[in-house]
Amino acid sequence: MFTGLVQELGFINSINKSESSAVLTIQAPKSVASINKGDSIAINGVCLTAIEVGSDSFSADVMVQTLRMTNLGNLQAGSSVNVELSARLDSMMGGHIVQGHVDGLAKVVERTPGEKWEKFVVEIPQSLTSYIVNQGSIALDGVSLTVGEINDDNNQVTVWLIPETLEKTNLSQKIVGDTVNVEVDVLAKYVQRLISKAVQK
């Protein structure tokens, strides 16, 4: 489990692809001191497992299906990625519950800088709209954010990025047309499931 609070902006050192998987090697000097082989780490909101840990980098396996269903498939050497270590039971719970199970890809459609924040608008898959509410939580590329506005007519969601978020995550580097990984609030998914099962009875 994760909280959507990015701990480090890492960089892709290398990508070694095979027919069924790929190995990402990620430079993340601040994080590796707390990583052991077998640990779970979120990369752009995707839960991966460390298979090797070096002095300033670690490697993780990624299945072909994950590359296809998330924006990890678009990464190249030098790409920046959001890195978050798995949550600890004795740590403060910031953000919200993030599983690292991406629900879909969203497209960046607008970025409008403001005096103290930036308007960041994404177009999400229509199938995910029922899980998103105003002032609710959403994770974009693994970053826990509060939903500011929802436009159901065009499936667009607006969030507001504060300077801290822009400085410490790769959302600052996204341009219109880029994709971000979306994970909706897991509590909303459980509620939707319960309601649908109740209606069927």
N, C-alpha and C positions, 0 to 999 in steps of 0.2 A: 504494500500500500504506500501511496505517496500523498503529498499535500498540495502539490502545484506551486510550491515555492522553490524556484530555481536557485541552486546553490553555486552554479558556476557556468560560465559560457565556455564550452569546450570547442575543439577544432578537430576535424577529421584528418588524421595523418595518412591513412590508407584504407582502401576498400578492395578486398580480395573476393571476387565472385566465383561461384561454382554453379552447377546446374540447379541445385536444390537449396542453396543457402549462400550467404556472404558473411565475411568476417570484417567488422568495422574496428579499426584501431583509432581511439579517440584520445587526444591530448587534453588532460584535465588535471594539472598538477595540484590544485587545491583539494580535489576529491580523492585522489588515489591513496592518500594516507589513511582513508577510512574505508577502503574497498578491499575485500578479500575475494579470492577465487570462489565463484558460486553465488556471489551476492547479486541481488536485483538492483538495477539502475535504470532510471527513466531517461531516455534520449529523445528529445522533442515529444515527450509524453508517451513514448512507447516503452513498455517494460521489457528490458533485456537482461541477460545473465552474463556476468563477467567470466571469461574463460582464461584470461591471462591478465596479470597486473604487473606493470613495470614501475619505474621510479617516477615517471610523470605522465604515464598513459596506461590505458587498459584496452583490452579487446573483448568484443562481444559477438556472438553468433546472431544472425538475422535470417529467418526463413524467407524463401522467395515470396510466399503469400504476404508476409509482412511488408516486404519491399514494394509489392504491388498495391497494397491497400493503404499505405501511409506515404508520407513524403520522404521517408528514409530512402526510397528508391531513386530520389532526385539528387541525393548527396554526392559530392565529389570531394576529392582531396582539397583541403583548405576551407570547406564549408563549416560554418559555425553551428553549434547545436546546444540546446538547453540541457543541462545535466542536473539531475536530482537523485540523491541517494534515497533508499527506502526509509520510511518513517520509523522512528524509534518510539517505543511505548513510554519512555521516560522524558520525551521531548515535548515542547509546547506545540499544540495543534493549531497551526495557522492555515490559511487557505481553506481548502475543503477536501473531502475524500476523493482521491484520484487513484484509479486502479491501474492505469497504464495500459488499458485496453481501448484502443482508438475505435471510435464509432463511425468515423467517416472523414472525408477531406472537405475543407471549406476553401473558397477562393476569396482572396483579398480584393475588395471592390472600391474601397475608398480609404484614404488617409488624409486627415485634415488637422494640421498642428494648431494648438491653442496656446494661450498664455501659460497655463500651468499643467496642461494635459493634452493628449492627442486623441482625436476621434478616429477609431479604427473599426471599419465595417467589413464584415465577411458575409458571403453568401453560402449558406449551409444546405446540405441535402434536405429535401422536403420531408423525408422520413424521420428526421430528427427534430422537427419543429415542435412536436407535441411534448417534448421533454424539456423545453426551455421556457422559462418564465422571467418576466421583468424582476430585477433585483436578485435573481437566482444566480447560481454558480455555473460556470462553463470553463473548460480547460482548452486553451489554444496552444498547440505545440508544447503542451505540458505546463503551461502557465495558468494558474488559478486566477480567474477574472470574474467580475460581477457584470451581469448583463444590464446594459443601460437602456437599450431600446430593442424592440422586436417589430419587424415589418413582415407580417404573414403574407402580404400580397406578392412579395418578391423573395421570401425566405432569407431576408437579411437580418443580421444581428449586429448591434452596435455595442462596443465596449469602449471604455476610456482608459488610456494608458498614461500612468503617471511617470514623471522623470525617472524614478527608481526602476520601474519596469523596463523602460526604454534603455536604460544604462546597463542593466544586468541580464537581459534576455536578447534573443535574436529577432524578436518581433520588430525591433528598431530597424532591421535590415530588410524587412519584407516590403515589396513593391506591389502595386496593383497588378493582379494576374497571378501572383505567387499563391501557393497552397499552404495551408496550415492543418495540422492534425486536430481533430475535434473529439473530445470526450465529454458527453453530457453527464449531468449529475446522476450518479448511480441510484440515489434515492428516488429520483423521478422515474427511472426505469422500473424499479420495484413497484411503485404506486401504479404505473400504467399497466403492468402485468396483472396486478391484483384486480384492478378495475375491469380489465378485459375478461378475466376469468369469471368474475362475478356476473358480468352481463351475459355470458354464455350459459349460465345456469338457469 
